[in-house]
Amino acid sequence: MTNKKILIATGGTGGHIFPAYSLSNYFKKKGYLVNLTSDKRGLKYLSNLKNLDIINISSFPLNKKNIFKTFFSLLMILFSTSKSLFFLISNRPLLVFGMGGYSSFPICIAAYILRIKLVIYENNLVIGKTNKYLLPFAKKILVAFKDLEGIPKKYKKKVFEVGNVIRDEIIYSNNQLDELNNSQSLNILVLGGSQAAKIFGEVLPPVFEKIQKTGASIKIFQQCHKTQNKQLIDFYEKIKIDSEIFNFTENIKEYYNKANLVITRSGASVLGEIINAKIPFISIPLPTSADNHQYKNAKFYSKRGYGYFIEEKNIKNQLFELLNSIIKDKYLLEKFLSNQSQYSDKDVFKNINKITEEILNEKN
């Protein structure tokens, strides 16, 4: 097995990086030689992670604002694809995994040109633009849920549901929620994704202050931009709300273990982590997400009974009433826990490995 090489193409935000990192580690444990490519955006998340062979492949989105920017972005994509071709020729993996996002496009299209087997993975509920471009070239399309939108009928036979690829320490963790749910305090974890959500630091604290004035006991663990640290610390100290302010961290499991409610953006990776960690949540989609995919993620998870969702424009009008209802009736959270307990992504890596072996054993 040690002579079998796999390359995983990723980059961009944590929603692409951490699934790629987890998949890379899994394949290495199975005896594969694994390389991982990323752009500069992704490298900042990978710099503190271990046991990775990382190659920097620059990437550029297709800019359609005007003819000059379109020409320049096409030129840069062509340059990145050329660089990817040289890398693949010298390393020649047997299989390339594209994890979505425009940063994966150059290496994936180069793999197709060189007739290297290509698999793409999509964890959102609507297929991303890059993966949509790659549909004709991929041998298989691995998805978190079969309810995925945006795949033409002629490619449906390529689609295989495998589950959410998330950090294995979260999939296999033993959470402490039973103890926390019996506490009198509502421990709220606020997450904004790997890029944080500046607006959460602006609109959520006044809502928490209003909740505290009802006499409720709450504790806040809030992720924010570094520029917001002092402002939030000072605010919570002034109104005497027990809080812990933090910035982006790879050790998010530590905070999952402290929370019995999460307020979060609606990226597929973070929602996948939260339901595997068994924590009720309120998801607030990023209104500007591509193809409104965060809204579709939030609506899907809400329909399955895993958590609530509120649109960003309705935070001020709806969040206080929702939190107040939760504090008065803990059954509102318990029903989500019951539904989440029926779900697990523990087989996701096994499912991917089975498909990988089938592809590698194909003659063509």
Steps between C-alpha positions, in 0.01 A plus 500: 500500500787740569566553128149641449488877485197720558484877463237710677432846355367759741543861610298805596301490823495254788188341352718356225827468693397291801313231304804472272732474800287227660481305175874533452569359846262212442664397174846524659387261774383262228852498356460739207754764404306825521571849370277796568484815287375834624505867413637769734163547667492137606864486608432724800266234640738215418817657642444361852377159387740206496594208277411670173684528170359831374558653158406862435304535175377855449139537396277776370121536469353574161433874510220604264470867598657627179687365201843596634450329838352199326802473271743539792324237715493255205871561449575429867283186499692382194829567682386305808380213281840490326675489836264220606583305183873511572442392859277208402738384228786484750298339780233306309238409764253225417204706617418867561231613746352845442349638819315793342570871473679675214838418653451134406424567132852524347625171646174320418487610138870418464428151632233450234736619224756242614233228530547471875184378668304785658247495784324810633334548838212736582370549855255784435136452399557678168799410288772765492598672177842337477363150556227571245765585240677175585195272471579381145857408596450322835463123525299529822324781686499437874239694696405548864128461425314366198268805516769703323366754248649609171623174344361440149320169451768365266756507786278347770648155447835636616359615836569301820385604845783452753422745785671804646880499491587675826777485757526146634551618858148642483341200328639264763481731802307430817323826571402626844157628411299289745671675790473844340133461412420438866662828600298812570718711273457531125854477362497663157782451250511761221682398181554691179698247299872511426464863389294589808185710466555861591130570512453244779726713719280800428142372523511203739636660822199736542269198462694313770477806726124504454482129586706555815260772613220241507691330783627212288844351566713494186865458414643609165791349305540728200726475197573837342745704297813595694402865456186432704669333798526801731159636409326171583702431816422849630131470410444167674698609807294817526166317493639213712443213257742212546682473167804372315611674180716315249616523141540227242622173654566149371398364841131575461408173676597666829220752450250242376547322831407817691183592311139389507394736221691630196426810296684460171535576133360227275804357324464129431811401697408681820141373495631149437734533799226633728252219432775242553597676824131481597433867578177686415564809290360815347648548155516843336591469130744739338272699265774543239604133479539369144170375356351568844637162605514586871127574502433162336728326751320667793155422366592134436638443851204681655250283309676191633445626853866559590472870586339835433591751236454876483582727209757769579249778431274361774756466782385809689132411469506124556807387697398638841158333487653170389766499776240600756278208393793257523586615852139456611458157340805271476296249300558726201867399510438142606300427184799608290733281705267205448506551123877553492556181698362306204765644268871424465774536238716226652496303174598787272867404465415133457253595225759713320768232532272240345432721198869590475605136486237428236629785283864403541421140406326603179699424186417831333 
